Amino acid sequence: MRLFRSGDLLGIAEETLEFALEASEESHPNEYMGLLRGEDARRLGLDRDGTVITDVLVVPATESNPVSATVRTSLIPNDMRAVGSIHSHPNGVLRPSDADLATFTRGIVHVIVGAPYRRTDWRAFDREGKPTALDVIDVDLPDPESFFDFTQADIDEELSDDL
């Protein structure tokens, strides 16, 4: 699976977007920040090649206040499934600031969600800060409880897929 190519990104899972909107609202009046991870569409039961954003990874020790959120870059995992970032603007402005643009260098899509955190209160941007389309896709995501339910064969398969 080749990430970091815009043609490969199909969209964001509806459940993942809902999670990010809820987390942003819970963080209000402070900003919320997370990293976006994707999964191969075929593994999600879609008959299409590409990647669907399925997870928001919250990095430990992220600091936030009403005007910024800062992630310690030394704590960001080296993740082959990383596709971009997501953060909130408690003031509701759905465009990247200069500080946001400086963080958009990694990944292919960056999502900003804004107060009041409704389903329509978000926008996606490319690494240059230009608005980009990001479809919301209704897929069945794995049960979070099954996260630790894996075998060595599962690990070997995941590692071989990333090569």
N, C-alpha and C positions, 0 to 999 in steps of 0.2 A: 504494500500500500504506500503510495507516494503522497505525503502530506506537503503542505506549503506550496501547492499549486492550485490556483483559484478554480480551475476547471474541475477539480476533484471534490470540492465541497458542495454537497447537495442542500444542506440546510441544518436547522437546529431542531432537535426533538421537542415536541410540545411540552412534555413533562419537564424537560431541562429548562426551558424558558420560564415555565411557571415557577420552578424552584428559584431561579435567579430573581424573578420579580418579588417573590415572597421574602427571600433573604434580604433584598435591597430595602424592602419596606420595614423589616424587622431592625435593620441597621440605622434607619432614619432617626435622627437628623444627620448621622454620619454617613460617609460614603461606604459602599460595599465594593469589594474587589475579589476577583477570582480568575482562574485560568481555565480556558475551554479545552476540552479533550474530545476527540472524535472516535467513532467506531466505523468499521467497514459496513456499508449499507447492506451487503448480502448477509452478514451475520445478524442483521436486524430483520431479516425476512423480506427485504426489498429486492426486486429484480432489476437492480441498477448498479453500475459501478460508481464508486465514490465514497465519500465520508459524510456521516451525519454527526453533528455535535450532540453528545450524549451526557457529558459530565461537566460539572463545575468543580474544579479543584481549589479549595481554599488553602492558601499557604500559611503555615504557622507563623506567628509573630507579625502578621500584617497589622499595620497601624493605620487607623483612620480617624478623621475628624470631619466636620461639616464641609470642608472644601478640598480634601484630598484623601487618598488612600495610598499607602506605601508598602510594597512587598519587598522583603529582604531577598535580593537576587541570589544570595548564597544558599537560600533554602528552597529555591525552585528546583524541582526534580528534573533530571534529564529524561524527558518523556517523548517517546517516538509518536505518541498519539496527540501531542499538543497542537492546537490549531489557532490559538489566539487568546484574547482576554475579554473579560466582562467587568464592568464597574458601573456604579450608580452616580448620578448627579442629583443630590437632594433638592437642588434648586429647580429641577425639571428641565433644564436646558439640554436638548438632545443633539449637541454637536461637540466635537472634541476641542478641548483647550490646548494651548501650546504645550502644557505639561503632559497632557494625554498623548499628543503626537510624538513626544519624545519616547514614550513607552510602546508605541505601535510598531517598533522595528522587528519584533519577534512575532511570528505567526502570520496568518493570512486574513483573519477577520477579528474585529474588535467591536464589541457591543457595548453601547451605553444605554442604561435604563434610567428613567427619570420619574420623580414624584409626579403624580400620585401612584405610580407603579401599577397601572392598569395594563391590560393586554396590548394596548396600542401605544404604550409609553416607552418605546425602545427603538433604537436604530442601529444598523450595522455599518461599519466603515472598513475600508481596506487599510493597508499599512501606511498609506500616504494621507489618510484622513478623509478620503472621498467616500460619500455614501455608496453603499453596495447593497444589492438585493440578498436577502437571506430568507429562504422559505422556512416556514414552520411545518414540520413533518410529524404526522401522527403515527408513531411506531410503538411497539411494545418493548419497553426497556427491561433488562433483567431485574429481578427482585433484589434490592440492596442487601437483603438478608443472605443472599447466596454469594456475596462477595468473597467470603472465606471458604466457600465450598468448591475446592479445586484439587486436582491431582497433579502429579509430576508430568503426566501426559499433556494436561492442559497447559502447563508452563512451557513445555517443549514446543507445543503447537504455537503458542503466542510468540515465543522467541523466533521460531522459523518464519512466521508471518512478517515480522519486523525487519527481516534481513533483506 
